[in-house]
């Protein structure tokens, strides 16, 4: 660096006609304007950048919503970023006996899906819940409305410590003036943390008798099954417990807390396993 400084000084001193000084001024001007205009370009033209709402500060932590600003494709992509204080938790799509599942309320209504990483089971006396502590990112997809370019509404989630608090985070992405640009790698990182599709060499099926259900997983030695989390959508299902375990088979049992229909029950599941966690849906068979 000192060598370059001395060389530059010598060139300037020997530049009797001032041509070199003029050239250096031009170089500095273009370098400066390039750096100044870079954030503006990134915010307006980059198809893969995220724009985030301001942090919504609350007693138990903070939450914000980030959306990609790409104009191509049939869906918006984004993430919900939750940063919780010690002792606080938030919830999975089956929140448990006392929790609140996260949800969007778009204006106008839009088809969407929130994606979840592997949760945890929390038991406190007679209460149980499924969710997350610390930092969690929830990717989401929203179907674009060709008749309405606005993307606004609110996101609601429950936070709980000694008491449970519903939190509403309003957003309006038609106005980017208060949004913070974030790298697209944040969305890629959150998506990479999600459970994968069920391995082909693994079989899973479920049966129920109206009071409880059993979920059987048949697998090879290279899979280690730790836990399974179940969501019955309109049907309320309790936490799953291990009732049988062998080298190639694991059986869980879960109580059916409430049924709203006698039709076959579709459920969503996440299996916490190694080397990879996986997720999917299946229809629970009725026992004869």
N, C-alpha and C positions, 0 to 999 in steps of 0.2 A: 504494500500500500504506500509506504514512504517513497519507494522508487518511482511509482506512478505519479505521485504528487510532485516530486522533483522534476520528472520529465515534462509534466504538463506546465510547470512554472517556466522551465527553460524554453519551451515552444512559444509560450505567450510573450516572454521577454524578447525573443528573436523575431517575433511576428511584427515586423516594421510596418507592413501595409495594412494590418488589421484584418486580413482575410480569415486567418485562423480563428480570431475572436468572434467574428461574425458567424462562422460555421459552428463553433461551440455553442453560441447563443441559440442557434436553430435547433441543435441537438437537444439542449436542455429544455427548450420550449415544447418539442414533441414528446419528450419523455415525461415532462410534467403534466401535459394535457392528457396523455394516455393513462397515467395513474389516476388523475382526478376523475376522468370519465368512466373508468372501469366499473365502479359499483353501479352507476346509473345504467350502463349497458347490461350488466348482469341482471338487474332487477326487471328490465323491460324486455330483453330479448332471449335470455337463457331459458330453454324449455324444461330444464331439469332442476331449477332452483326452488327451494321452499320459501314461502313467506309465512311468518308466524305472528300470531296475535301477541299483544303484550302479556306478560305473566299475570295471571289472576291470583293475587296473594290472598290466602285464607289462613285460618288458625292452624290447620294441620299441615300446611305446605303451600304449594303453588302449582298451577295448571295452565297450559297454553295449547292452542290448536295451530298446526302448521299445514299448509296446503301447497302443492306444486302449482306453478303458474303456467304449465304447458297448455297449449290450446288444441293439441292433437289427441286423438283417441276418444273413446266413448265414456271414459270414467275420469274423475278427479282422483288423485291419490294424496294422502296426507298422513299425519301422525298426531296423536294426542300424547303430549308429554306431561307426565305426572311426577312431581318431586315432593315426596312426603317427609315430614319430620319424624324423628324417632318415636316409636310407639303408635303411630297412625297407620291405617291400612285403607285400601280401596278394594273394589270388588270385581270378580269375574262375571260372566254372563249368567251363571247360576250363583247368585250372591249368598245363598244360605238362608238361615232362619231369621236373620235380622238385618241383612244388608240391602243394598240397592244397586241393581245392574246399571252400568253406564249406557247412555242412549243419546242419540241426536234427535233434534226437532228442527227440521228444515222448513223454510218459508220461501216458496211452496214446498210441499212434501216431495222428497226424493228417495229413490231406492238406494240403499247403502248397506255396507257390511263392515263391522268392526272386527279386527283380527286380534287374537289374544296369545301372548306367550304362556308358558306353563305356569299355572298358579300354585298357591299353597292352600292347605286346609288348616283353619284356625278353630280350635275348640276352647270355649270358655264356659265351664259348667254345663248347663243344658243348651247353651247357644253354640251354633257352629256357623262358619262362613268360609267362603272360598274367595281368595283374592291375592293381593300383593302388598308388600311393604317396600319402603325405600324409593328407588327410582324405577319407573316402568314407562315404556313407550308402546302405544297401541296403534298400529297402522290401520288405515281405513280406506275403503273405496266408495265412491259416490257416483251414481249414474248421472251423466250430464243431462240437463233439461234444454233441449234445442229451442224451446220457446222462451226461455228465461235464462239470461246469462248470469244473473245475480247468484251469488253463493252466500247465503246468510241464514242465520238461525241461532240455536243455542245447543250447547252440549251440557248434559247433566250427569253427575256421578256422585256417589256417596263416599264420604270419608268418615272414619270411625276410630275413636280411641275409647274413652269412657262413655261418650255419647256419640251418636251418629248424626252427621250433618249432610243434608243434600246441598250440592253446590251447582249453580248454574253459570255457565260461561258463555255469554253472547258473542257472536262473531259476525262480521260483514266483510267479505273479501272483495266486494266491489270497490272499496276504498282501501288503497294500499299505503296511504300516507302514514299510518301508525304501525305498519307491519315491519318486522325485522327479517332480513334475508338470512337464511340458513343453508348450509351446503346440502346438496341432494344425497350425499353419502349418509346423512343421518337417517333418512328413510330407508336406504339400502341396508344399513346396519340393523335397524329395528326389524325389518322384514326377514333378515337372515337369522334373527333370534327366535322366529316363530317355529312351532312344531311342524314337521314335514308330513308328507303323505304316508299312509300305512305301508310298511315294508311288504313286499310281495310274498315273502316266506312266512308271514304271520297271519293267523286266522283269528278273527274275533266275532263272537255272536252273543246275543243276549236273549233271555227268556224271562217272563214275568207271570205271576199268578194273581195279580190284582192288589196284593199287599206288598210284595217286594220283587226284585229282579236279581238275576245272577248274570254276570258278564264273564265269559270265558275267553281267555287268550291262550292260543297254542303257538309256541314259538320255538326257535332253535337256541342252542347254548350261547350264541354270541349276543343275545339280547338280555338285558337285565331290566325287568319291569319293577318300578318302584311304587307307582300309584296310578289311579285312573280318576278323572274328574268328569262328571256327567251333567248334562243339561237337557231337560225334557221340554223346553220351550214353554208351552202352556201347562204342562204337567210338572208338578213339583216333585223332585227326586232328592233324597237325602244323600249324605256322603257315602262313598263306597269303601267297604272294608274287605281286607283279604280273608277268605275263608278256606282256601286251599292253595298250596304252593308245591310245585315239583320242578324237576329239571326242565321240562318242556311245556308245562301248563300252569296257568295261574287263574284262579277263580275269585271274583269279587262279588259281594252282595250289597245291595242298596235298597233302602226302604222307599216305597212309593207313598209320598205324603198326601198327595191329592191327585185325582183324575178328573178331567173335564170332558172326557170322551171315552167311549168303549172301542174306538177304532184302534188299529195297530199304532203303537207309540214310536214315533221317530225320535232319536236322541242324537245329540252331538257329544263327542267325547274328546278328551285330551289324555294321552298316556305319557306319563313321565317315565322315560326309559333311557337306557344307555345302549349303544352309543348315540342314538338320536331319539328325541321325543317325537311323537307323531299324533295326528289328529284325523278325524273323519266323522261320518254319520252312519247310522245303521237303524234298522227297524227292529224293535223288540218283539219277539215271537210270544204268543200267548200259550202257556202250558195247558194241556188238556186235563 
